[in-house]
Amino acid sequence: MTGVQLSWLRIKAVARRHYYVLLRAPHRLFDVTIWPLVDVLLFGSIAAFVHPGHAAAGRLAAGYLLSGILLWHVVYQSQIALATGFLEEAWTRNLLNLMVTPLREMEYVGGVVLFGMVKLFLGLAVVSLTALGFFAFNVTDLGIGLIPVAAVPLENGWVIALFVIALVLRFGTGAEALAWGILFVVLPLSGVFYPVAALPWLLRPVAEALPTTHAFVAGRALFDGRGMLWGELGVALVSCVLLGVVVVFFLTRMLQAFRTRGYISRYT
Amino acid sequence: MDEVISLAAVTKRFGGVAAVDGIDLVVRTGERVGLLGPNGAGKTTTLLMLLGVVAPDEGSIDVAGHRLPKGRSAAMAQVGFAAGYLPLPERLKVDEYLRFYGQLYGIPDPDIEAALDRFGIAHLARARGTDLSSGQRTLVGIVKAILHGPRLLVLDEPTASLDPDVALRVRTGLQALCRDEGTTLLVTSHNMVEVERMCDRVVFIASGRIVADGTPADVARAFGGADLESVFLRLAGREEAEHSHERAQETERPAG
């Protein structure tokens, strides 16, 4: 990578391009407003139903579910922003236009991620305010430890998005269903709302191998007031980085196949 | 004159069929080259390879002094590309679209009005991509391609969807650009009259190979025709005859 200089101007241009997309396609706001709202209402209400008349138990259940949904939306928003950002170029047949400019792959991803962070903060604000308003769950009670814990689902969302992009490059827009679908596989396996021990024994090793699982364990510990589980966080970070390396390698190979097999013809 | 494009023994196969078969091509600064040939001859594949979008199986490609694929970003900074078949992203207005691409080429605040005015479409600056006719979209695509003052302008069927008067405006604008700024032009088109007027050199491709290379008049003379159209029809007919012959051989070949 000697001599490769990334352009901040190009990264900002890509981010602004995706801002216009959100501005002109209001239905995209569903991902950052409606779904977070629905998720908080759904899981907060489940907790209230399961423990009627037991205020303390109800608050505990709601806390587990709502802290879980908060961290889950970090995965969801970061993944959806990057994956659908790329898909927007495929849907509008803009890939060829982009590929004949000096724009580097890393600059493109950087630009989409940059604007994706804006969407992430919007989504998390909706989760936090709804949880506070309807269920008296204050996110700030989790403390500053939430920031390093949230870094794992954040990176994991990007890694999953890069995996989806790699599959779309190789198999075409037929693979785009994975942009949303893959999250529904990761959700139950990550122990978002329960410990891994609650899963069927056959699935436990798979769950343990996912970085998100360890981040959610650390998140529950924060809610319980047990402090930061540095061991769990360390495992989560290391496995997330390893997964990232594997996925970037896979993406590079798929991009190579895209160029070698002339798959650009699918988008012209 | 220095070389802007240099293709050496470039080959590209898809599923065992050679779309481009050992092409050698050098284009020098300031040349206006028409890349011609029947459908499926290998023109677009050649363009996509020199734009770094498709990787060749064999051979080497240098653009603006940079070897692809390693030097793709540096090479593309000096290249502009437009194609009649490419849409505008529908969620952007024309000025947003042009500013976006200008910034990708390193221009923080491109002079969009002047660029649009060059083709008489400054009034479209605030229009959305979806509100434009196909001809207007093509014009905006060409403006996008020249916004950064490229050293090499590559156009794939640029006037395919344009009315004759708009096509004339495009041709005049491109000729002025090449003359005033020394821009090198590589264009594919099925409009032979247009190519004869715009280009000082034509390269004919058939079945992935270069079969003629010279001034329009020289190429027409070499094929015993009055103009490029007669050369095109002759080559297209020959290619069709070759394909028919191959199909007949396939049919006659015993099974197993």
Boltz contact constraints between the chains, C-beta under 6 A:
constraints:
  - contact:
      token1: [A, 9]
      token2: [B, 103]
      max_distance: 6.0
  - contact:
      token1: [A, 10]
      token2: [B, 104]
      max_distance: 6.0
  - contact:
      token1: [A, 13]
      token2: [B, 100]
      max_distance: 6.0
  - contact:
      token1: [A, 13]
      token2: [B, 103]
      max_distance: 6.0
  - contact:
      token1: [A, 13]
      token2: [B, 104]
      max_distance: 6.0
  - contact:
      token1: [A, 17]
      token2: [B, 100]
      max_distance: 6.0
  - contact:
      token1: [A, 20]
      token2: [B, 91]
      max_distance: 6.0
  - contact:
      token1: [A, 20]
      token2: [B, 92]
      max_distance: 6.0
  - contact:
      token1: [A, 20]
      token2: [B, 96]
      max_distance: 6.0
  - contact:
      token1: [A, 21]
      token2: [B, 91]
      max_distance: 6.0
  - contact:
      token1: [A, 24]
      token2: [B, 91]
      max_distance: 6.0
  - contact:
      token1: [A, 25]
      token2: [B, 91]
      max_distance: 6.0
  - contact:
      token1: [A, 92]
      token2: [B, 89]
      max_distance: 6.0
  - contact:
      token1: [A, 92]
      token2: [B, 90]
      max_distance: 6.0
  - contact:
      token1: [A, 93]
      token2: [B, 87]
      max_distance: 6.0
  - contact:
      token1: [A, 94]
      token2: [B, 89]
      max_distance: 6.0
  - contact:
      token1: [A, 99]
      token2: [B, 53]
      max_distance: 6.0
  - contact:
      token1: [A, 100]
      token2: [B, 51]
      max_distance: 6.0
  - contact:
      token1: [A, 100]
      token2: [B, 76]
      max_distance: 6.0
  - contact:
      token1: [A, 100]
      token2: [B, 81]
      max_distance: 6.0
  - contact:
      token1: [A, 101]
      token2: [B, 76]
      max_distance: 6.0
  - contact:
      token1: [A, 101]
      token2: [B, 104]
      max_distance: 6.0
  - contact:
      token1: [A, 102]
      token2: [B, 73]
      max_distance: 6.0
  - contact:
      token1: [A, 102]
      token2: [B, 76]
      max_distance: 6.0
  - contact:
      token1: [A, 102]
      token2: [B, 77]
      max_distance: 6.0
  - contact:
      token1: [A, 103]
      token2: [B, 104]
      max_distance: 6.0
  - contact:
      token1: [A, 104]
      token2: [B, 73]
      max_distance: 6.0
  - contact:
      token1: [A, 259]
      token2: [B, 54]
      max_distance: 6.0
  - contact:
      token1: [A, 259]
      token2: [B, 55]
      max_distance: 6.0
  - contact:
      token1: [A, 260]
      token2: [B, 55]
      max_distance: 6.0
  - contact:
      token1: [A, 262]
      token2: [B, 54]
      max_distance: 6.0
  - contact:
      token1: [A, 264]
      token2: [B, 53]
      max_distance: 6.0
